[in-house]
Amino acid sequence: MLSTEKKLEITERIIASDTLKNAPTSIAILRYLVQANLEERSLKEGIIDIEFFGAKPEDENNNPRVRVNIYNLRKKLASYYEQEGANDPWQIKIEKGQYGVTFEKTEFKLRKFPKSDRKQVLPWMLAFLALSITVVNHFPHRKPLIWKNFFNNKQQTYLFVGDAFGYGGHTVSGLNGWTRDFSINSLDEYYEMLEKKPELKSITVPTDYNYSTRMAENATHDLARFFTRWDNDFEIKYATQSTFSDIKKGNIIYIGRFKDQKDFTYLFNEANTKFKILDNQIHFLGNEQLPAETFAMSQNDTELDYALVSRVPGPNNTEQFFFFSNHDIGVMATVEFFTNQDSLRAFTQKHLDGNSSFTALFKSKGKERVNLSLEEILVVPFNH
């Protein structure tokens, strides 16, 4: 039975390792899980969401951040024990489907071959060594150009999910509920509405509830799997609950709608000299090769979706990646495209010529919010 002091010593050794030292979220979660182990407390997803992430007990349990961050931590622990911690006598483990940590003693098993067998084993060992060298030499170790600075600049990455703001009060059914008003997209705009319509002050209230579609879950899953492959992680934030001070803290990825996301369309417009998002339209201003053109974003067609993707440098040595569309299909399709090794390689070779910054317009077709195809409409690479 390990003592408390020994468990803390094992934990701090992992936290100080190269594998975790630049992953503040994983470090914080690991400390939290170990403390729960010391207190012999059983953990569930909802408990972690409330205690660690600060969710309110009445919030709906539809936020993937607990699963994503536990998944990232599990992968980092596995990576640590494959490399720096390969000879550690004890291991911290998080079993799949579980949220608590366990401390398990490492079993080192060495097999000794009899002298009579060594001559037979040696050729197989040499063949295996040659095959391993061949595989290693052909394995794509290089980080994708488009994402390289996200992984190398030592900045924390934040994933901002485009969600919908709402407030409480009577719904059309006459009962109390959550109301989505397409003209009210932040707490400030809600209070501006009350100034214009004071009669609503007594029958509506601000709430902490927000709404996001299946796009958020699918895109977050693809991004988390991709970041884990390169031993990186990100924190998840809701766009309607974020300010510019939040946005400028590090690298950002935005996934969601064009409409009603003023902060993120502003950032896009500031970073792009050849594109502008105005009045739910994408304006391409033209360049030496292509004429100017305007694309109107559909409001009602849920089977055809334009998606605007832009990868640009941010302020203070940060990076920005935007995935805009008015419906789920476009965002899900383009996030899937830009987290796939094969499509990333083909896109880079075809368009970027050593650049990592670009803006691209795609057309996505789908059915029942499922992406079926992705068509490239326009790609403009550029230098900063």
Number of C-alpha atoms within 10 A of each C-alpha: 5 11 9 13 9 12 19 15 12 16 18 14 12 22 21 12 13 11 20 21 12 17 21 15 16 25 18 12 18 23 15 16 22 20 16 15 18 13 10 10 11 12 15 12 15 19 15 19 20 14 12 14 13 10 17 14 12 9 14 12 12 10 16 16 19 20 17 22 19 22 20 24 25 22 17 22 21 18 16 18 17 11 10 13 18 13 12 12 12 17 23 21 17 20 11 9 9 13 20 20 22 15 17 12 12 13 8 7 6 6 5 8 9 8 8 8 10 11 10 10 11 11 11 11 11 11 10 12 12 11 12 11 11 11 11 10 10 8 9 10 9 8 14 18 16 21 19 14 19 23 19 10 13 14 19 20 21 21 21 24 24 27 22 24 29 25 22 17 20 14 12 9 7 8 9 13 14 20 16 15 12 11 11 18 20 20 17 9 13 19 16 13 15 14 12 9 10 12 10 13 13 9 11 18 14 15 14 14 15 18 15 16 15 13 23 20 17 17 22 23 17 17 21 18 18 18 18 18 14 15 17 24 29 25 16 19 18 17 25 22 17 13 10 10 7 13 20 14 15 21 26 24 23 22 29 29 24 24 20 19 18 14 14 23 19 13 16 22 14 11 18 17 12 15 22 19 20 14 11 16 15 19 17 21 14 14 10 5 6 11 9 11 11 13 13 12 20 15 11 10 10 17 18 21 26 25 31 25 25 23 23 23 18 16 11 11 12 20 23 25 24 24 24 27 26 23 26 28 29 35 30 28 26 25 21 18 16 20 19 14 13 10 13 17 14 10 14 16 11 9 14 18 9 12 14 21 20 19 20 17 21 19 20 26 19 18 11 9 18 17 21 12 13 19 12 11 12 13 17 19 17 16 11 8
